[in-house]
Amino acid sequence: MKYVIQTSSKNVKYTDLFHCIADGTHYDRLCVAVAYATTGGVRILEKTLTRALPSRWEGIRKQWLVGVDWCRSDPPALARLLHLPNSAVRIPNGQALVTERDCLPAETYHPKLFIFSGDQRVAVICGSGNLSANGLTRGCECGSAQVYSTARSTGIRNGPSTLTNWFRSAWRVADAYGHLRLPYETLCRRKAKRQALLPTEDDIPPPKPDGTAGKGLSEHQIRQLRTLDHLWIEAGALGANLGRGIPGNQLDMKRFTRAFFRAPVENIAPNTNIDRITLVWDGVQHTERTLKFGDNKMDKLNVPPVGSRDDLFYRGKTLLFTRQPDGTFVFDVGDDAQKERWKARSREVVYRVGRREWGLY
């Protein structure tokens, strides 16, 4: 048995529990029941389990029982879970919830349970951490991990069997997300544009280390970034990051715009790499595009170099990023006419970073 207590002042993370249960054990099934899922939480869990189970993660059968009470789960997070190899997503009371205003539940759904099953062992992680960045890495959370040998029948009967039986029962009566995806996405996007979605802990901009409010985005803007799948931004003068005489390809964005790219909203030191993402431009994958927090206190993304195009190719253009369920982002470069079409689709979700416009739809 291993316990963790995660606080902002301790170098202990809820994700440590997942490394604890790995230990070379072969698991062939993962059953998860959580109150909600965010894009940052799913990204963190993917990274954690890819490291903890490097040769086995893709082959594990994955069943995700995720709540959508009050529209708290990010549609892109659910789409990503659905797209994972050998993965299925169901929503408790899903059909009833998507027909209710604001997905108001008749009975709240609030578990945080991870069950790993294999021929020789069953591991259970249970506690307070949701499938969110805050729950897995930042908030004050308590959790435990217990590994049971399948040879110990009393342990199985008195321990995980109660949980696995409950999960099977809940899974049978839950609704497949594939049938609910369109109405749920439509509802969330409509509410996000009106800034009517209830923010989660992942949307709250953290204070600066000195306790004062930092410059960045509001909680509603962060929730919009996590909910809406299209982000456009005027390129402006891209940073000259490739050396003298070489056209730059570093796009400056407002602090916490990283949330669109599935990165958690947290305080990090300037000049820190956040993630590496894949941009797909004209069907060609540009991998390992660096997303970082710059010395100028802005989020920075290295877009594809201009290559054989004109050195001033990006000047006066607008860049469009479209999030994909496979974790990549389709990249487009538009002229003024295309920008106006994208802006018209954004309507009220249009903002500024300095003199440059950006928006979401």
C-alpha positions in Angstrom: 0.0 0.0 0.0 1.3 3.4 -0.9 -0.2 6.8 0.1 0.5 10.2 -1.3 -0.5 13.6 -0.1 -0.1 16.2 -2.8 0.2 19.9 -1.9 1.7 22.9 -3.6 4.5 22.9 -1.0 5.6 19.3 -1.4 7.5 17.6 -4.2 5.0 14.8 -4.2 2.5 14.2 -7.1 -0.6 12.2 -7.4 1.0 10.7 -10.5 3.6 9.0 -8.3 0.9 6.4 -7.6 0.9 5.2 -11.2 4.7 4.7 -11.2 4.3 2.8 -8.0 2.0 0.1 -9.4 4.0 -0.4 -12.6 7.0 -2.3 -11.3 7.3 -4.5 -14.4 3.8 -5.9 -13.9 1.9 -6.9 -17.1 -1.6 -5.3 -17.1 -4.0 -5.9 -20.0 -7.0 -3.7 -18.9 -7.5 -0.3 -17.3 -10.9 0.7 -15.9 -11.3 4.4 -15.0 -14.2 6.1 -13.3 -13.8 9.9 -12.8 -16.1 12.8 -12.2 -14.7 14.8 -15.1 -11.7 15.0 -17.5 -9.8 18.0 -18.8 -7.4 18.3 -21.7 -4.5 19.0 -19.4 -5.4 16.0 -17.2 -5.6 13.6 -20.1 -2.3 14.9 -21.5 -0.6 14.4 -18.1 -2.0 10.9 -17.7 -0.9 9.9 -21.2 2.6 11.0 -20.5 2.7 9.4 -17.1 1.5 6.0 -18.3 3.6 6.0 -21.4 6.6 6.3 -19.1 5.4 3.9 -16.5 4.2 1.3 -19.0 6.4 2.1 -22.0 5.8 -1.1 -24.1 2.3 -1.8 -22.9 0.3 1.4 -22.8 -1.1 1.2 -26.3 -2.1 -2.5 -26.0 -4.0 -2.2 -22.8 -7.8 -2.3 -23.1 -9.0 1.0 -21.8 -12.5 1.8 -20.4 -13.3 5.3 -19.4 -16.4 6.1 -17.3 -16.4 9.9 -17.3 -19.0 12.3 -15.8 -20.2 15.3 -17.6 -22.2 16.8 -14.8 -22.6 20.6 -15.3 -20.5 20.3 -18.5 -17.3 20.0 -16.5 -15.6 17.6 -18.9 -13.8 19.1 -21.8 -15.1 17.8 -25.1 -11.6 17.6 -26.6 -10.5 15.5 -23.6 -13.3 13.0 -24.2 -12.5 13.0 -27.9 -8.9 12.2 -27.1 -9.8 9.4 -24.7 -12.0 7.9 -27.4 -9.2 8.1 -30.0 -6.6 6.3 -27.8 -5.8 2.7 -29.0 -8.1 0.0 -27.6 -10.2 2.7 -25.9 -13.9 3.1 -25.1 -15.7 6.0 -23.4 -19.1 5.9 -21.7 -21.0 8.6 -19.8 -23.1 7.8 -16.7 -26.6 9.0 -17.3 -25.3 10.6 -20.4 -28.4 10.6 -22.6 -30.5 12.2 -19.8 -27.8 14.8 -19.0 -27.3 16.1 -22.6 -31.0 16.8 -22.8 -31.0 18.8 -19.6 -30.1 22.4 -19.4 -26.4 22.8 -18.3 -26.2 18.9 -17.9 -27.7 19.3 -14.5 -27.6 15.9 -12.8 -30.4 14.3 -10.9 -27.7 12.4 -9.0 -24.1 13.6 -8.9 -21.3 11.4 -10.2 -18.1 11.9 -8.3 -15.7 8.9 -8.2 -11.9 8.9 -8.8 -10.9 5.3 -9.4 -8.3 3.6 -11.6 -8.2 -0.2 -11.8 -5.3 -2.0 -13.6 -5.9 -5.7 -14.2 -3.6 -8.4 -15.3 -3.2 -12.2 -15.1 -1.2 -12.0 -11.9 -2.1 -8.7 -10.3 -4.8 -6.2 -9.8 -3.8 -2.6 -8.9 -6.3 0.0 -7.5 -5.6 3.7 -7.3 -8.3 5.6 -5.4 -8.4 9.0 -3.8 -9.4 12.6 -4.4 -7.6 13.3 -7.7 -9.7 13.8 -10.8 -8.5 13.4 -14.4 -7.4 17.0 -14.4 -4.1 18.8 -14.3 -4.9 20.2 -10.9 -6.0 16.8 -9.6 -2.9 14.9 -10.8 -0.1 17.4 -10.2 -1.1 20.6 -8.3 -4.1 20.6 -6.0 -4.2 19.4 -2.4 -5.1 15.8 -3.0 -4.8 12.5 -1.1 -4.7 9.1 -2.7 -3.6 5.5 -2.3 -2.4 2.6 -4.5 -2.8 -1.0 -3.5 -1.5 -4.0 -5.6 -3.3 -7.4 -5.1 -2.0 -10.8 -6.2 -4.7 -12.7 -8.0 -3.4 -15.8 -6.2 -4.7 -14.3 -2.9 -8.4 -15.1 -3.3 -9.4 -13.4 0.0 -7.7 -10.2 -1.1 -9.4 -10.2 -4.4 -12.8 -11.0 -2.9 -12.6 -8.4 -0.1 -10.7 -5.8 -2.0 -10.8 -5.0 -5.8 -13.7 -7.4 -6.6 -16.1 -5.0 -4.9 -14.8 -2.2 -7.0 -14.6 -4.1 -10.3 -18.1 -5.4 -9.9 -19.4 -1.9 -9.3 -17.5 -0.7 -12.4 -18.9 -3.5 -14.6 -22.5 -2.6 -13.4 -22.0 1.1 -14.0 -20.4 0.5 -17.4 -23.3 -1.7 -18.6 -25.9 1.1 -18.0 -23.8 4.0 -19.1 -24.2 5.6 -22.5 -21.5 5.4 -25.2 -19.9 8.8 -25.8 -19.9 8.3 -29.5 -23.7 8.7 -29.6 -23.6 11.8 -27.3 -20.5 13.5 -28.7 -22.3 15.9 -31.1 -25.0 17.2 -28.7 -22.5 17.5 -25.9 -19.9 19.3 -28.0 -22.6 21.6 -29.4 -23.8 22.5 -25.9 -20.4 23.1 -24.4 -19.2 25.2 -27.4 -22.3 27.4 -27.2 -21.9 27.9 -23.5 -18.1 28.6 -23.9 -18.7 31.3 -26.4 -21.1 33.0 -23.9 -18.6 32.5 -21.1 -21.3 30.5 -19.4 -19.3 27.3 -18.6 -18.5 26.8 -15.0 -14.7 27.1 -14.6 -12.9 24.1 -13.1 -9.7 24.2 -11.1 -7.7 23.8 -14.4 -9.1 27.2 -15.5 -8.0 29.3 -12.6 -4.9 31.4 -13.4 -2.4 30.8 -10.6 -1.0 33.8 -8.8 2.6 34.8 -9.3 5.1 33.4 -6.8 4.9 36.6 -4.9 1.1 36.1 -4.4 0.0 38.9 -6.8 -2.1 38.4 -9.9 -0.1 37.8 -13.0 -0.8 39.1 -16.5 -2.5 36.5 -18.7 -5.9 35.2 -19.5 -9.1 35.1 -17.5 -10.6 31.8 -16.3 -13.3 32.1 -18.9 -10.8 32.6 -21.7 -8.8 29.6 -20.5 -12.0 27.5 -20.5 -12.7 28.7 -24.1 -9.2 27.6 -25.1 -9.8 24.1 -23.7 -13.3 23.8 -25.2 -13.2 25.3 -28.7 -11.1 23.4 -31.4 -10.0 26.3 -33.6 -7.5 29.0 -32.6 -6.5 31.7 -35.1 -3.9 34.5 -34.4 -2.3 37.2 -36.4 1.3 36.2 -37.0 2.8 39.7 -36.7 6.6 39.8 -36.7 7.6 36.3 -35.8 10.6 36.1 -33.4 14.0 36.0 -35.1 15.0 32.8 -33.3 16.9 31.0 -36.0 19.9 33.2 -36.3 21.0 36.3 -38.3 19.6 36.4 -41.8 17.2 33.5 -41.3 13.5 34.2 -41.2 12.1 33.5 -37.7 9.3 31.1 -36.8 8.6 31.8 -33.2 5.0 32.9 -32.5 4.4 34.9 -29.4 1.0 34.3 -27.6 -0.5 35.5 -24.4 0.5 33.7 -21.3 -1.6 30.5 -20.7 -2.6 30.3 -24.4 -0.8 27.0 -23.9 -4.1 25.6 -22.6 -5.3 25.2 -26.2 -2.4 22.9 -26.8 -3.4 20.6 -23.9 -0.8 22.1 -21.5 -1.7 22.8 -17.9 -2.0 26.3 -16.7 0.7 26.7 -14.0 3.5 29.0 -13.0 6.8 28.0 -14.6 10.1 29.8 -14.9 10.8 31.9 -18.0 12.6 30.1 -20.8 11.1 26.8 -19.8 9.9 24.3 -22.4 6.3 23.3 -21.9 5.8 20.5 -24.5 6.5 19.4 -28.0 3.6 19.2 -30.4 3.0 18.0 -33.9 1.6 20.5 -36.5 0.2 19.1 -39.8 0.7 21.6 -42.6 -0.6 20.7 -46.1 -0.6 17.0 -45.1 3.0 17.1 -43.9 3.7 16.4 -40.2 6.1 18.8 -38.5 6.9 17.1 -35.3 8.7 18.3 -32.2 7.4 21.9 -32.5 8.5 23.5 -29.2 6.0 25.2 -27.0 7.7 27.2 -24.2 7.3 30.1 -21.8 9.6 32.8 -22.9 11.8 35.4 -21.1 9.3 38.0 -22.2 6.6 36.3 -20.1 4.7 35.1 -23.2 3.9 31.6 -24.4 5.9 30.8 -27.6 5.4 28.2 -30.3 7.9 27.4 -33.0 5.7 27.1 -36.2 7.2 25.3 -39.3 10.0 27.3 -41.0 9.1 28.9 -44.3 11.4 26.5 -46.1 11.4 27.2 -49.9 8.7 29.9 -49.5 9.5 33.6 -49.6 11.4 34.8 -46.5 8.5 37.2 -45.7 5.9 34.5 -46.2 4.4 34.8 -42.7 4.3 38.6 -42.7 0.7 40.0 -42.6 -0.7 36.5 -42.4 -3.0 34.9 -39.9 -2.3 31.4 -38.5 -5.0 28.8 -37.7 -4.6 25.8 -35.5 -7.2 23.1 -35.4 -7.0 20.5 -32.6 -7.3 16.8 -33.6 -8.4 13.8 -31.5 -5.1 12.1 -32.4 -3.2 14.8 -30.4 -1.9 16.7 -33.5 -2.9 20.2 -34.7 -3.7 21.0 -38.3 -1.9 24.2 -39.3 -3.1 26.7 -41.9 -1.9 30.1 -43.0 -4.5 32.6 -44.2 -4.6 35.9 -45.9 -6.8 38.8 -44.9 -9.9 37.4 -46.5 -9.5 34.0 -44.8 -8.8 35.8 -41.5 -12.1 37.6 -41.8 -14.0 34.4 -42.4 -12.4 32.8 -39.3 -13.2 36.0 -37.3 -16.8 35.9 -38.4 -17.1 32.3 -37.1 -15.6 33.4 -33.8 -18.1 36.3 -33.4 -17.8 37.4 -29.7 -14.7 35.2 -29.0 -12.1 37.7 -30.4 -9.3 39.2 -28.3 -6.0 41.1 -28.7 -2.4 40.4 -27.8 -0.7 43.7 -28.2 -1.8 45.0 -31.6 -2.6 41.5 -33.0 -6.0 39.9 -33.0 -6.7 36.3 -32.1 -9.9 34.3 -31.6 -11.5 30.9 -31.2 -14.4 29.1 -32.7 
